[in-house]
Amino acid sequence: MDPVDPEGVSSLTARELHILRLTAAGFSAKEIAKQLRIAPRTVERHIDHVRLKTRTRNRSHMVAFAVRNGCV
Protein backbone atom coordinates (compact mmCIF):
# COMPACT_ATOMS: atom_id res chain seq x y z
CA MET A 1 0.00 0.00 0.00
CA ASP A 2 0.97 3.60 -0.56
CA PRO A 3 2.76 5.06 2.50
CA VAL A 4 0.42 8.08 2.45
CA ASP A 5 -2.52 5.67 2.70
CA PRO A 6 -1.24 2.75 4.80
CA GLU A 7 -4.71 1.43 5.54
CA GLY A 8 -5.93 1.33 1.94
CA VAL A 9 -8.90 3.67 2.37
CA SER A 10 -8.31 5.53 -0.88
CA SER A 11 -8.22 2.27 -2.84
CA LEU A 12 -11.85 1.51 -1.97
CA THR A 13 -14.43 2.12 -4.68
CA ALA A 14 -17.55 4.14 -3.92
CA ARG A 15 -19.59 0.90 -3.86
CA GLU A 16 -17.11 -0.82 -1.52
CA LEU A 17 -17.16 2.17 0.82
CA HIS A 18 -20.98 2.20 0.76
CA ILE A 19 -21.12 -1.51 1.59
CA LEU A 20 -18.49 -1.04 4.32
CA ARG A 21 -20.66 1.67 5.90
CA LEU A 22 -23.80 -0.48 5.69
CA THR A 23 -21.93 -3.43 7.20
CA ALA A 24 -20.65 -1.19 10.01
CA ALA A 25 -24.26 -0.07 10.59
CA GLY A 26 -25.13 -3.69 11.32
CA PHE A 27 -26.81 -4.79 8.10
CA SER A 28 -26.30 -8.36 6.89
CA ALA A 29 -25.17 -9.15 3.35
CA LYS A 30 -28.72 -10.25 2.54
CA GLU A 31 -30.18 -6.98 3.86
CA ILE A 32 -27.62 -4.92 1.96
CA ALA A 33 -28.34 -6.87 -1.22
CA LYS A 34 -32.06 -6.23 -0.90
CA GLN A 35 -31.51 -2.52 -0.25
CA LEU A 36 -29.11 -2.11 -3.20
CA ARG A 37 -31.02 -4.52 -5.45
CA ILE A 38 -28.03 -6.74 -6.08
CA ALA A 39 -27.32 -10.40 -5.33
CA PRO A 40 -26.17 -11.31 -1.81
CA ARG A 41 -23.13 -13.01 -3.35
CA THR A 42 -22.19 -9.69 -4.99
CA VAL A 43 -22.27 -8.04 -1.58
CA GLU A 44 -20.07 -10.83 -0.22
CA ARG A 45 -17.57 -10.26 -3.05
CA HIS A 46 -17.46 -6.54 -2.29
CA ILE A 47 -16.87 -7.33 1.39
CA ASP A 48 -14.05 -9.70 0.41
CA HIS A 49 -12.47 -6.96 -1.71
CA VAL A 50 -12.74 -4.45 1.14
CA ARG A 51 -11.10 -6.94 3.51
CA LEU A 52 -8.25 -7.55 1.07
CA LYS A 53 -7.66 -3.87 0.37
CA THR A 54 -7.77 -2.93 4.06
CA ARG A 55 -5.88 -6.03 5.20
CA THR A 56 -8.53 -6.93 7.74
CA ARG A 57 -9.11 -10.49 8.96
CA ASN A 58 -12.90 -10.61 9.28
CA ARG A 59 -16.01 -8.41 9.37
CA SER A 60 -15.47 -7.33 12.96
CA HIS A 61 -11.94 -6.25 12.18
CA MET A 62 -13.23 -4.52 9.01
CA VAL A 63 -15.81 -2.55 11.04
CA ALA A 64 -13.15 -1.57 13.60
CA PHE A 65 -11.00 -0.41 10.69
CA ALA A 66 -13.89 1.69 9.37
CA VAL A 67 -14.41 3.38 12.73
CA ARG A 68 -10.68 3.92 13.31
CA ASN A 69 -10.22 5.52 9.88
CA GLY A 70 -13.32 7.72 9.88
CA CYS A 71 -15.17 5.78 7.19
CA VAL A 72 -18.32 5.73 9.32
Secondary structure, 3 states (H helix, E strand, C coil): CCCCCCCCHHHCCHHHHHHHHHHHCCCCHHHHHHHHCCCHHHHHHHHHHHHHHHCCCCHHHHHHHHHHCCCC
